[in-house]
């Protein structure tokens, strides 16, 4: 999933850049959302995302029934999703990283 958002440089940006970034955030267009493919027959899935830190909250949105009972373990730079049962088919998992 590719999300087109405006990222401001550390030193700031033009008034237009700032307004665009703020308006996108207010509209819910945040660059902290991603998707991961779940291989068939897997019991775990590691997702590497530079936004993830040990203090992050990772919110999962299972888009297949295999992912509905998943648990998450978080480390800096990645998180591991463990499924209650081996997946029966390929699927996807949408996630959001907060913090």
Biopython code that builds the backbone (N, CA, C, O; Angstrom):
import numpy as np
from Bio.PDB.StructureBuilder import StructureBuilder

atoms = [
    (1, "UNK", "N", (0.847, -1.163, 0.000)),
    (1, "UNK", "CA", (0.000, 0.000, 0.000)),
    (1, "UNK", "C", (0.894, 1.227, 0.000)),
    (1, "UNK", "O", (1.756, 1.372, 0.867)),
    (2, "UNK", "N", (0.698, 2.090, -0.946)),
    (2, "UNK", "CA", (1.472, 3.319, -1.012)),
    (2, "UNK", "C", (0.560, 4.480, -0.666)),
    (2, "UNK", "O", (-0.514, 4.644, -1.244)),
    (3, "UNK", "N", (1.003, 5.274, 0.281)),
    (3, "UNK", "CA", (0.228, 6.413, 0.716)),
    (3, "UNK", "C", (0.995, 7.672, 0.374)),
    (3, "UNK", "O", (2.145, 7.829, 0.783)),
    (4, "UNK", "N", (0.383, 8.559, -0.360)),
    (4, "UNK", "CA", (1.028, 9.806, -0.744)),
    (4, "UNK", "C", (0.789, 10.836, 0.351)),
    (4, "UNK", "O", (-0.315, 11.365, 0.480)),
    (5, "UNK", "N", (1.806, 11.116, 1.130)),
    (5, "UNK", "CA", (1.705, 12.131, 2.165)),
    (5, "UNK", "C", (2.846, 13.114, 1.995)),
    (5, "UNK", "O", (3.837, 12.828, 1.323)),
    (6, "UNK", "N", (2.696, 14.269, 2.607)),
    (6, "UNK", "CA", (3.728, 15.285, 2.563)),
    (6, "UNK", "C", (4.553, 15.185, 3.831)),
    (6, "UNK", "O", (4.025, 15.337, 4.932)),
    (7, "UNK", "N", (5.840, 14.931, 3.682)),
    (7, "UNK", "CA", (6.725, 14.883, 4.838)),
    (7, "UNK", "C", (7.538, 16.172, 4.848)),
    (7, "UNK", "O", (8.147, 16.552, 3.848)),
    (8, "UNK", "N", (7.532, 16.829, 5.992)),
    (8, "UNK", "CA", (8.236, 18.105, 6.105)),
    (8, "UNK", "C", (9.688, 17.873, 6.494)),
    (8, "UNK", "O", (9.976, 16.971, 7.280)),
    (9, "UNK", "N", (10.612, 18.674, 5.958)),
    (9, "UNK", "CA", (12.012, 18.575, 6.378)),
    (9, "UNK", "C", (12.150, 19.056, 7.821)),
    (9, "UNK", "O", (11.309, 19.823, 8.290)),
    (10, "UNK", "N", (13.202, 18.621, 8.541)),
    (10, "UNK", "CA", (13.371, 19.020, 9.943)),
    (10, "UNK", "C", (13.410, 20.533, 10.150)),
    (10, "UNK", "O", (12.978, 21.025, 11.192)),
    (11, "UNK", "N", (13.916, 21.265, 9.180)),
    (11, "UNK", "CA", (14.008, 22.718, 9.334)),
    (11, "UNK", "C", (12.695, 23.426, 8.983)),
    (11, "UNK", "O", (12.639, 24.656, 9.012)),
    (12, "UNK", "N", (11.665, 22.693, 8.660)),
    (12, "UNK", "CA", (10.366, 23.282, 8.340)),
    (12, "UNK", "C", (10.101, 23.252, 6.858)),
    (12, "UNK", "O", (10.824, 22.599, 6.106)),
    (13, "UNK", "N", (9.093, 23.938, 6.441)),
    (13, "UNK", "CA", (8.739, 23.977, 5.028)),
    (13, "UNK", "C", (7.994, 25.256, 4.733)),
    (13, "UNK", "O", (7.852, 26.126, 5.592)),
    (14, "UNK", "N", (7.525, 25.357, 3.514)),
    (14, "UNK", "CA", (6.750, 26.535, 3.143)),
    (14, "UNK", "C", (5.394, 26.469, 3.830)),
    (14, "UNK", "O", (4.985, 25.413, 4.312)),
    (15, "UNK", "N", (4.711, 27.580, 3.871)),
    (15, "UNK", "CA", (3.376, 27.615, 4.475)),
    (15, "UNK", "C", (2.446, 26.625, 3.767)),
    (15, "UNK", "O", (1.621, 25.973, 4.406)),
    (16, "UNK", "N", (2.585, 26.523, 2.462)),
    (16, "UNK", "CA", (1.747, 25.589, 1.700)),
    (16, "UNK", "C", (2.057, 24.144, 2.080)),
    (16, "UNK", "O", (1.137, 23.344, 2.255)),
    (17, "UNK", "N", (3.359, 23.790, 2.212)),
    (17, "UNK", "CA", (3.748, 22.440, 2.612)),
    (17, "UNK", "C", (3.187, 22.088, 3.984)),
    (17, "UNK", "O", (2.671, 20.990, 4.191)),
    (18, "UNK", "N", (3.293, 23.021, 4.911)),
    (18, "UNK", "CA", (2.795, 22.789, 6.269)),
    (18, "UNK", "C", (1.275, 22.617, 6.262)),
    (18, "UNK", "O", (0.751, 21.710, 6.909)),
    (19, "UNK", "N", (0.573, 23.474, 5.539)),
    (19, "UNK", "CA", (-0.882, 23.364, 5.456)),
    (19, "UNK", "C", (-1.297, 22.034, 4.837)),
    (19, "UNK", "O", (-2.252, 21.412, 5.302)),
    (20, "UNK", "N", (-0.598, 21.590, 3.799)),
    (20, "UNK", "CA", (-0.921, 20.317, 3.156)),
    (20, "UNK", "C", (-0.715, 19.160, 4.121)),
    (20, "UNK", "O", (-1.575, 18.286, 4.232)),
    (21, "UNK", "N", (0.425, 19.145, 4.827)),
    (21, "UNK", "CA", (0.715, 18.072, 5.781)),
    (21, "UNK", "C", (-0.318, 18.036, 6.905)),
    (21, "UNK", "O", (-0.787, 16.960, 7.278)),
    (22, "UNK", "N", (-0.671, 19.182, 7.440)),
    (22, "UNK", "CA", (-1.658, 19.247, 8.524)),
    (22, "UNK", "C", (-3.030, 18.800, 8.025)),
    (22, "UNK", "O", (-3.713, 18.034, 8.706)),
    (23, "UNK", "N", (-3.437, 19.261, 6.863)),
    (23, "UNK", "CA", (-4.733, 18.866, 6.318)),
    (23, "UNK", "C", (-4.788, 17.369, 6.034)),
    (23, "UNK", "O", (-5.820, 16.741, 6.273)),
    (24, "UNK", "N", (-3.704, 16.784, 5.530)),
    (24, "UNK", "CA", (-3.677, 15.342, 5.303)),
    (24, "UNK", "C", (-3.822, 14.593, 6.623)),
    (24, "UNK", "O", (-4.559, 13.610, 6.697)),
    (25, "UNK", "N", (-3.129, 15.046, 7.662)),
    (25, "UNK", "CA", (-3.237, 14.395, 8.974)),
    (25, "UNK", "C", (-4.655, 14.501, 9.519)),
    (25, "UNK", "O", (-5.179, 13.532, 10.067)),
    (26, "UNK", "N", (-5.283, 15.665, 9.375)),
    (26, "UNK", "CA", (-6.655, 15.848, 9.840)),
    (26, "UNK", "C", (-7.638, 14.979, 9.066)),
    (26, "UNK", "O", (-8.678, 14.590, 9.596)),
    (27, "UNK", "N", (-7.309, 14.674, 7.811)),
    (27, "UNK", "CA", (-8.154, 13.808, 6.989)),
    (27, "UNK", "C", (-7.845, 12.327, 7.211)),
    (27, "UNK", "O", (-8.436, 11.467, 6.558)),
    (28, "UNK", "N", (-6.917, 12.023, 8.135)),
    (28, "UNK", "CA", (-6.585, 10.632, 8.432)),
    (28, "UNK", "C", (-5.560, 10.025, 7.501)),
    (28, "UNK", "O", (-5.354, 8.812, 7.531)),
    (29, "UNK", "N", (-4.915, 10.822, 6.679)),
    (29, "UNK", "CA", (-3.902, 10.316, 5.743)),
    (29, "UNK", "C", (-2.540, 10.339, 6.423)),
    (29, "UNK", "O", (-1.741, 11.250, 6.208)),
    (30, "UNK", "N", (-2.291, 9.344, 7.234)),
    (30, "UNK", "CA", (-1.046, 9.247, 7.982)),
    (30, "UNK", "C", (-0.129, 8.220, 7.337)),
    (30, "UNK", "O", (-0.596, 7.224, 6.784)),
    (31, "UNK", "N", (1.149, 8.457, 7.406)),
    (31, "UNK", "CA", (2.127, 7.562, 6.787)),
    (31, "UNK", "C", (2.568, 6.463, 7.752)),
    (31, "UNK", "O", (3.722, 6.037, 7.717)),
    (32, "UNK", "N", (1.668, 6.007, 8.603)),
    (32, "UNK", "CA", (2.014, 4.975, 9.580)),
    (32, "UNK", "C", (1.208, 3.705, 9.350)),
    (32, "UNK", "O", (1.065, 2.884, 10.257)),
    (33, "UNK", "N", (0.684, 3.540, 8.146)),
    (33, "UNK", "CA", (-0.146, 2.392, 7.811)),
    (33, "UNK", "C", (0.565, 1.561, 6.752)),
    (33, "UNK", "O", (1.181, 2.107, 5.836)),
    (34, "UNK", "N", (0.479, 0.250, 6.879)),
    (34, "UNK", "CA", (1.097, -0.623, 5.890)),
    (34, "UNK", "C", (0.332, -1.925, 5.757)),
    (34, "UNK", "O", (-0.596, -2.185, 6.523)),
    (35, "UNK", "N", (0.715, -2.739, 4.794)),
    (35, "UNK", "CA", (0.138, -4.065, 4.623)),
    (35, "UNK", "C", (1.266, -5.075, 4.536)),
    (35, "UNK", "O", (2.382, -4.750, 4.130)),
    (36, "UNK", "N", (0.961, -6.292, 4.918)),
    (36, "UNK", "CA", (1.933, -7.384, 4.840)),
    (36, "UNK", "C", (1.237, -8.609, 4.279)),
    (36, "UNK", "O", (0.087, -8.890, 4.614)),
    (37, "UNK", "N", (1.937, -9.330, 3.431)),
    (37, "UNK", "CA", (1.393, -10.554, 2.852)),
    (37, "UNK", "C", (1.610, -11.706, 3.825)),
    (37, "UNK", "O", (2.695, -11.859, 4.385)),
    (38, "UNK", "N", (0.580, -12.506, 4.020)),
    (38, "UNK", "CA", (0.658, -13.679, 4.885)),
    (38, "UNK", "C", (0.797, -14.903, 3.988)),
    (38, "UNK", "O", (-0.121, -15.221, 3.232)),
    (39, "UNK", "N", (1.945, -15.599, 4.062)),
    (39, "UNK", "CA", (2.108, -16.791, 3.238)),
    (39, "UNK", "C", (1.221, -17.943, 3.725)),
    (39, "UNK", "O", (0.945, -18.063, 4.918)),
    (40, "UNK", "N", (0.792, -18.764, 2.814)),
    (40, "UNK", "CA", (-0.022, -19.924, 3.161)),
    (40, "UNK", "C", (0.778, -20.887, 4.033)),
    (40, "UNK", "O", (1.953, -21.140, 3.770)),
    (41, "UNK", "N", (0.142, -21.418, 5.065)),
    (41, "UNK", "CA", (0.768, -22.409, 5.942)),
    (41, "UNK", "C", (1.679, -21.827, 7.010)),
    (41, "UNK", "O", (2.375, -22.580, 7.691)),
    (42, "UNK", "N", (1.695, -20.538, 7.173)),
    (42, "UNK", "CA", (2.608, -19.933, 8.152)),
    (42, "UNK", "C", (1.947, -19.834, 9.521)),
    (42, "UNK", "O", (0.725, -19.751, 9.639)),
    (43, "UNK", "N", (2.791, -19.845, 10.557)),
    (43, "UNK", "CA", (2.317, -19.633, 11.921)),
    (43, "UNK", "C", (2.848, -18.319, 12.481)),
    (43, "UNK", "O", (2.353, -17.827, 13.496)),
    (44, "UNK", "N", (3.857, -17.749, 11.818)),
    (44, "UNK", "CA", (4.411, -16.463, 12.217)),
    (44, "UNK", "C", (4.744, -15.634, 10.993)),
    (44, "UNK", "O", (5.007, -16.154, 9.908)),
    (45, "UNK", "N", (4.723, -14.330, 11.202)),
    (45, "UNK", "CA", (5.068, -13.397, 10.146)),
    (45, "UNK", "C", (5.835, -12.254, 10.774)),
    (45, "UNK", "O", (5.339, -11.610, 11.699)),
    (46, "UNK", "N", (7.045, -11.988, 10.285)),
    (46, "UNK", "CA", (7.810, -10.843, 10.770)),
    (46, "UNK", "C", (7.654, -9.701, 9.777)),
    (46, "UNK", "O", (7.856, -9.874, 8.575)),
    (47, "UNK", "N", (7.292, -8.538, 10.294)),
    (47, "UNK", "CA", (7.111, -7.350, 9.477)),
    (47, "UNK", "C", (8.177, -6.344, 9.877)),
    (47, "UNK", "O", (8.240, -5.928, 11.034)),
    (48, "UNK", "N", (9.012, -5.954, 8.929)),
    (48, "UNK", "CA", (10.061, -4.966, 9.172)),
    (48, "UNK", "C", (9.526, -3.604, 8.760)),
    (48, "UNK", "O", (9.118, -3.405, 7.615)),
    (49, "UNK", "N", (9.532, -2.667, 9.706)),
    (49, "UNK", "CA", (9.041, -1.319, 9.443)),
    (49, "UNK", "C", (9.853, -0.359, 10.304)),
    (49, "UNK", "O", (9.859, -0.486, 11.528)),
    (50, "UNK", "N", (10.539, 0.600, 9.684)),
    (50, "UNK", "CA", (11.397, 1.503, 10.456)),
    (50, "UNK", "C", (10.637, 2.397, 11.440)),
    (50, "UNK", "O", (11.253, 2.992, 12.323)),
    (51, "UNK", "N", (9.325, 2.503, 11.306)),
    (51, "UNK", "CA", (8.544, 3.307, 12.240)),
    (51, "UNK", "C", (8.332, 2.618, 13.584)),
    (51, "UNK", "O", (7.985, 3.274, 14.566)),
    (52, "UNK", "N", (8.537, 1.302, 13.640)),
    (52, "UNK", "CA", (8.253, 0.530, 14.848)),
    (52, "UNK", "C", (9.395, 0.667, 15.850)),
    (52, "UNK", "O", (10.562, 0.487, 15.503)),
    (53, "UNK", "N", (9.049, 0.987, 17.096)),
    (53, "UNK", "CA", (9.996, 0.963, 18.206)),
    (53, "UNK", "C", (9.394, 0.098, 19.306)),
    (53, "UNK", "O", (8.219, -0.263, 19.250)),
    (54, "UNK", "N", (10.204, -0.229, 20.302)),
    (54, "UNK", "CA", (9.721, -1.061, 21.400)),
    (54, "UNK", "C", (8.537, -0.416, 22.120)),
    (54, "UNK", "O", (7.739, -1.120, 22.737)),
    (55, "UNK", "N", (8.411, 0.909, 22.051)),
    (55, "UNK", "CA", (7.304, 1.615, 22.698)),
    (55, "UNK", "C", (6.108, 1.864, 21.797)),
    (55, "UNK", "O", (5.167, 2.543, 22.206)),
    (56, "UNK", "N", (6.121, 1.332, 20.583)),
    (56, "UNK", "CA", (5.020, 1.549, 19.640)),
    (56, "UNK", "C", (3.812, 0.685, 19.977)),
    (56, "UNK", "O", (3.931, -0.366, 20.606)),
    (57, "UNK", "N", (2.666, 1.147, 19.549)),
    (57, "UNK", "CA", (1.452, 0.332, 19.546)),
    (57, "UNK", "C", (1.205, -0.059, 18.093)),
    (57, "UNK", "O", (1.090, 0.805, 17.223)),
    (58, "UNK", "N", (1.125, -1.350, 17.836)),
    (58, "UNK", "CA", (0.851, -1.843, 16.485)),
    (58, "UNK", "C", (-0.579, -2.353, 16.475)),
    (58, "UNK", "O", (-0.921, -3.292, 17.193)),
    (59, "UNK", "N", (-1.399, -1.733, 15.663)),
    (59, "UNK", "CA", (-2.805, -2.101, 15.552)),
    (59, "UNK", "C", (-2.994, -2.937, 14.295)),
    (59, "UNK", "O", (-2.646, -2.500, 13.198)),
    (60, "UNK", "N", (-3.537, -4.123, 14.447)),
    (60, "UNK", "CA", (-3.741, -5.029, 13.318)),
    (60, "UNK", "C", (-5.174, -4.973, 12.830)),
    (60, "UNK", "O", (-6.118, -4.872, 13.613)),
    (61, "UNK", "N", (-5.314, -5.042, 11.514)),
    (61, "UNK", "CA", (-6.621, -5.172, 10.894)),
    (61, "UNK", "C", (-6.555, -6.417, 10.023)),
    (61, "UNK", "O", (-6.121, -6.346, 8.873)),
    (62, "UNK", "N", (-6.983, -7.560, 10.559)),
    (62, "UNK", "CA", (-6.919, -8.781, 9.761)),
    (62, "UNK", "C", (-7.880, -8.705, 8.585)),
    (62, "UNK", "O", (-9.051, -8.361, 8.748)),
    (63, "UNK", "N", (-7.385, -9.024, 7.418)),
    (63, "UNK", "CA", (-8.231, -9.011, 6.226)),
    (63, "UNK", "C", (-8.493, -10.430, 5.735)),
    (63, "UNK", "O", (-8.972, -10.632, 4.619)),
    (64, "UNK", "N", (-8.174, -11.411, 6.578)),
    (64, "UNK", "CA", (-8.520, -12.809, 6.308)),
    (64, "UNK", "C", (-8.836, -13.471, 7.645)),
    (64, "UNK", "O", (-8.377, -13.010, 8.690)),
    (65, "UNK", "N", (-9.611, -14.542, 7.618)),
    (65, "UNK", "CA", (-10.009, -15.195, 8.868)),
    (65, "UNK", "C", (-8.831, -15.817, 9.595)),
    (65, "UNK", "O", (-8.880, -15.961, 10.817)),
    (66, "UNK", "N", (-7.765, -16.194, 8.878)),
    (66, "UNK", "CA", (-6.596, -16.789, 9.523)),
    (66, "UNK", "C", (-5.912, -15.818, 10.479)),
    (66, "UNK", "O", (-5.281, -16.246, 11.446)),
    (67, "UNK", "N", (-6.028, -14.539, 10.226)),
    (67, "UNK", "CA", (-5.313, -13.541, 11.018)),
    (67, "UNK", "C", (-6.128, -12.983, 12.173)),
    (67, "UNK", "O", (-5.645, -12.115, 12.900)),
    (68, "UNK", "N", (-7.328, -13.450, 12.354)),
    (68, "UNK", "CA", (-8.188, -12.823, 13.362)),
    (68, "UNK", "C", (-7.757, -13.073, 14.801)),
    (68, "UNK", "O", (-8.050, -12.246, 15.665)),
    (69, "UNK", "N", (-7.073, -14.179, 15.097)),
    (69, "UNK", "CA", (-6.643, -14.485, 16.460)),
    (69, "UNK", "C", (-5.142, -14.305, 16.628)),
    (69, "UNK", "O", (-4.516, -15.028, 17.404)),
    (70, "UNK", "N", (-4.566, -13.365, 15.922)),
    (70, "UNK", "CA", (-3.116, -13.160, 15.938)),
    (70, "UNK", "C", (-2.687, -12.364, 17.166)),
    (70, "UNK", "O", (-3.440, -11.545, 17.693)),
    (71, "UNK", "N", (-1.450, -12.627, 17.609)),
    (71, "UNK", "CA", (-0.833, -11.834, 18.674)),
    (71, "UNK", "C", (0.414, -11.170, 18.101)),
    (71, "UNK", "O", (0.948, -11.611, 17.083)),
    (72, "UNK", "N", (0.875, -10.108, 18.759)),
    (72, "UNK", "CA", (1.987, -9.317, 18.241)),
    (72, "UNK", "C", (3.070, -9.183, 19.296)),
    (72, "UNK", "O", (2.786, -8.935, 20.468)),
    (73, "UNK", "N", (4.325, -9.351, 18.866)),
    (73, "UNK", "CA", (5.499, -9.068, 19.697)),
    (73, "UNK", "C", (6.280, -7.967, 18.984)),
    (73, "UNK", "O", (6.582, -8.079, 17.796)),
    (74, "UNK", "N", (6.605, -6.898, 19.722)),
    (74, "UNK", "CA", (7.203, -5.708, 19.111)),
    (74, "UNK", "C", (8.645, -5.540, 19.565)),
    (74, "UNK", "O", (8.954, -5.664, 20.750)),
    (75, "UNK", "N", (9.533, -5.253, 18.597)),
    (75, "UNK", "CA", (10.914, -4.879, 18.879)),
    (75, "UNK", "C", (11.234, -3.652, 18.030)),
    (75, "UNK", "O", (10.444, -3.267, 17.169)),
    (76, "UNK", "N", (12.383, -3.043, 18.271)),
    (76, "UNK", "CA", (12.762, -1.884, 17.466)),
    (76, "UNK", "C", (12.945, -2.291, 16.010)),
    (76, "UNK", "O", (13.753, -3.167, 15.704)),
    (77, "UNK", "N", (12.203, -1.662, 15.120)),
    (77, "UNK", "CA", (12.353, -1.885, 13.690)),
    (77, "UNK", "C", (11.509, -2.984, 13.093)),
    (77, "UNK", "O", (11.478, -3.146, 11.873)),
    (78, "UNK", "N", (10.814, -3.752, 13.938)),
    (78, "UNK", "CA", (9.976, -4.819, 13.391)),
    (78, "UNK", "C", (8.979, -5.303, 14.435)),
    (78, "UNK", "O", (9.080, -4.978, 15.618)),
    (79, "UNK", "N", (8.029, -6.078, 13.975)),
    (79, "UNK", "CA", (7.130, -6.778, 14.880)),
    (79, "UNK", "C", (6.830, -8.148, 14.297)),
    (79, "UNK", "O", (6.856, -8.339, 13.081)),
    (80, "UNK", "N", (6.546, -9.096, 15.177)),
    (80, "UNK", "CA", (6.256, -10.466, 14.765)),
    (80, "UNK", "C", (4.811, -10.781, 15.108)),
    (80, "UNK", "O", (4.373, -10.582, 16.241)),
    (81, "UNK", "N", (4.081, -11.269, 14.133)),
    (81, "UNK", "CA", (2.693, -11.663, 14.311)),
    (81, "UNK", "C", (2.659, -13.182, 14.403)),
    (81, "UNK", "O", (3.180, -13.871, 13.526)),
    (82, "UNK", "N", (2.052, -13.702, 15.457)),
    (82, "UNK", "CA", (1.917, -15.152, 15.629)),
    (82, "UNK", "C", (0.445, -15.507, 15.488)),
    (82, "UNK", "O", (-0.412, -14.925, 16.152)),
    (83, "UNK", "N", (0.164, -16.458, 14.625)),
    (83, "UNK", "CA", (-1.203, -16.876, 14.359)),
    (83, "UNK", "C", (-1.560, -18.062, 15.248)),
    (83, "UNK", "O", (-0.703, -18.893, 15.546)),
    (84, "UNK", "N", (-2.821, -18.146, 15.675)),
    (84, "UNK", "CA", (-3.275, -19.226, 16.547)),
    (84, "UNK", "C", (-3.130, -20.586, 15.856)),
    (84, "UNK", "O", (-2.846, -21.589, 16.510)),
    (85, "UNK", "N", (-3.321, -20.616, 14.552)),
    (85, "UNK", "CA", (-3.220, -21.841, 13.761)),
    (85, "UNK", "C", (-2.454, -21.530, 12.488)),
    (85, "UNK", "O", (-2.374, -20.371, 12.081)),
    (86, "UNK", "N", (-1.896, -22.539, 11.860)),
    (86, "UNK", "CA", (-1.235, -22.329, 10.572)),
    (86, "UNK", "C", (-2.267, -21.794, 9.575)),
    (86, "UNK", "O", (-3.393, -22.284, 9.502)),
    (87, "UNK", "N", (-1.860, -20.791, 8.821)),
    (87, "UNK", "CA", (-2.788, -20.191, 7.869)),
    (87, "UNK", "C", (-3.147, -21.189, 6.777)),
    (87, "UNK", "O", (-2.307, -21.972, 6.334)),
    (88, "UNK", "N", (-4.403, -21.152, 6.352)),
    (88, "UNK", "CA", (-4.877, -22.105, 5.351)),
    (88, "UNK", "C", (-4.711, -21.574, 3.926)),
    (88, "UNK", "O", (-4.772, -22.340, 2.965)),
    (89, "UNK", "N", (-4.505, -20.297, 3.796)),
    (89, "UNK", "CA", (-4.314, -19.706, 2.480)),
    (89, "UNK", "C", (-3.573, -18.415, 2.608)),
    (89, "UNK", "O", (-3.443, -17.866, 3.702)),
    (90, "UNK", "N", (-3.081, -17.920, 1.489)),
    (90, "UNK", "CA", (-2.388, -16.639, 1.493)),
    (90, "UNK", "C", (-3.384, -15.538, 1.795)),
    (90, "UNK", "O", (-4.541, -15.611, 1.380)),
    (91, "UNK", "N", (-2.949, -14.533, 2.504)),
    (91, "UNK", "CA", (-3.825, -13.418, 2.838)),
    (91, "UNK", "C", (-3.007, -12.165, 3.076)),
    (91, "UNK", "O", (-1.804, -12.133, 2.814)),
    (92, "UNK", "N", (-3.657, -11.159, 3.564)),
    (92, "UNK", "CA", (-2.965, -9.906, 3.875)),
    (92, "UNK", "C", (-3.362, -9.441, 5.265)),
    (92, "UNK", "O", (-4.388, -9.836, 5.820)),
    (93, "UNK", "N", (-2.517, -8.600, 5.792)),
    (93, "UNK", "CA", (-2.734, -8.026, 7.103)),
    (93, "UNK", "C", (-2.445, -6.540, 6.987)),
    (93, "UNK", "O", (-1.360, -6.164, 6.543)),
    (94, "UNK", "N", (-3.363, -5.702, 7.364)),
    (94, "UNK", "CA", (-3.144, -4.259, 7.364)),
    (94, "UNK", "C", (-2.829, -3.851, 8.795)),
    (94, "UNK", "O", (-3.439, -4.349, 9.741)),
    (95, "UNK", "N", (-1.869, -2.938, 8.948)),
    (95, "UNK", "CA", (-1.472, -2.518, 10.294)),
    (95, "UNK", "C", (-1.223, -1.015, 10.341)),
    (95, "UNK", "O", (-0.968, -0.372, 9.323)),
    (96, "UNK", "N", (-1.307, -0.476, 11.560)),
    (96, "UNK", "CA", (-0.979, 0.922, 11.815)),
    (96, "UNK", "C", (-0.011, 0.958, 12.984)),
    (96, "UNK", "O", (-0.182, 0.238, 13.967)),
    (97, "UNK", "N", (1.010, 1.801, 12.870)),
    (97, "UNK", "CA", (2.009, 1.959, 13.922)),
    (97, "UNK", "C", (1.786, 3.322, 14.567)),
    (97, "UNK", "O", (1.832, 4.354, 13.897)),
    (98, "UNK", "N", (1.546, 3.313, 15.871)),
    (98, "UNK", "CA", (1.354, 4.552, 16.611)),
    (98, "UNK", "C", (2.441, 4.660, 17.685)),
    (98, "UNK", "O", (2.682, 3.715, 18.435)),
    (99, "UNK", "N", (3.072, 5.794, 17.745)),
    (99, "UNK", "CA", (4.097, 6.030, 18.767)),
    (99, "UNK", "C", (5.467, 5.571, 18.373)),
    (99, "UNK", "O", (6.413, 5.715, 19.148)),
]
sb = StructureBuilder()
sb.init_structure("model")
sb.init_model(0)
sb.init_chain("A")
sb.init_seg("    ")
for serial, (resi, resn, name, xyz) in enumerate(atoms, 1):
    if name == "N":
        sb.init_residue(resn, " ", resi, " ")
    sb.init_atom(name, np.array(xyz, "f"), 0.0, 1.0, " ", f" {name:<3s}", serial, name[0])
structure = sb.get_structure()
